Amino acid sequence: MARDPLTGMENHPVRPGGAIGVRWFYVLLLTVIAIAAIVGVVSTAAMGQTPVAIAIGIVSLAFFSRIAC
C-alpha cells in the first residue's frame, strides 16, 4: 500500500465495477422500504388508525427527504 503524500493515509486500490453492485443493493433496499411504508400507511388507514397512518407517513417522508438531500 502506498501512502498519499497529501493526507498521509494509505491508498486502497479500487476494484472496477465493485460499486455497481452496492448501488443496486441500495436501490433494492430503498424500494423495499418505500413499499413497506406505503403498505403501512394504507393498512393502518384502512383499519381506522388515522393518527398512526399519519405518523408513519411523516416518518417515511422524513427518511426519504434525508436520503434525497
N, C-alpha and C positions, 0 to 999 in steps of 0.2 A: 504494500500500500504506500502510495506517495502522499506526502503532506502538501496541503495547499499553502503556498508562501504567504498569501494574504491573511488567512484566518488561522493558520497553524493546525488545522484539523485534517484528519485523514480523508482522502477521497475514496469513494467506493465506486467500483465500475458499474455502469448502467447496463442492465440486460435489455436487449432490444425486444420490444413487444411485451415486456413484463407488466407495464402499467395498463395495457388494454384490458387484460383480464380483471384487474382490480376495478377499473371503471365499470365494466359490465356487472360486476358484483354489486357495486354501489347503486347502479341504476335498478337492478333487480330488487335490492333491499328497500330502496325508497319507494318503488312501485308497490311492494307488499305492504309497507307502512301506510301508504296512501289508500290502498284498497281497504285495509283494516280500519282506518279512520272513517272512511265513508260508510262502511258497513256498521261500524259502531254508532255513528250518528243516526243513520236510518233506523237501525233496530231499536235503539233507545227511544227515538221519537215515536216509533210505531207502538211501543209499549206504554206510551203516555208519560214518559220521564223526560219532559221537555228541558228542564234545567240541566239535567245530566247530559243531554244531547248537545246543548249549547256549550257546556263546559268542554266536552270532547272536541267540539268544533273549534273552539278558541285555542285550545292547546295544540291541536293539529295545525291550525293556521300559523300559530307562533313558531312551531317547529319548522314548517316548510318556508316561512318567511326568513328564518335564520339560515336555512340551507341556501336559499336563493341569494342572500347577500354576500 
